[in-house]
Every structure is written in C-alpha cells, then in structure tokens.
C-alpha cells in the first residue's frame, strides 16, 4: 500500500482500487474514500452490501449503480453503520461504486 504525504498534512493512500485522502490541520482530520466497490454478491437478489468504513456523516455517501447516482434516505438505499441496504436489489452483474467521508 503506497502512501504519499504532501504539504500541509495531506496524506494519500492506495488500497487496490480505493484511494484514501486524509487532510489534517491542528490534529483534526477529514478522510475520503473514492472508488470503493462495496462487498456483497451482486446477483439480483442480494440487497445488503458492506463498505470498508462507516460513512461519517452518513449523508456523505455517494453510491453509484452502473454509473447512475443513487438517492439515499430510503429512496434507493439506506445506510446503517457500514452496511448499505438497497430498497431493490441491484440486477445481476451491476457495477457498484461508493465514495464517502469517514
């Protein structure tokens, strides 16, 4: 896992296809995850998928299915901790991508 630390406390880490960017100033930090593929079987039946971290705040989660941004708050999905629950299961072989703060 390569880590790059830049000026002003910017830290970039690569975990496979996931890029984590941390910004810190005076001990506080904001961390972003971009391009994460949620864990779970994409078979047209499964509605629950797991993220590697818990989005904070939960509304920071931007979830895409086949390139289309989904609406949270129970419209297309809800999130509890690091688990995403879709109101309708993504179709088999759909591509899921998540970006969020934690």
Buried (B, 14 or more C-beta within 10 A) or exposed (E): EEEEEEEEBEBBBEEEEBBBBBEEEEEEEEBBBBEBBBBBEBEEEEEBBEBBBBBEEBEBBBBBBEEEEBEBEEEBBBBEEBBBEBEEBBEEEBEBBBBBBB
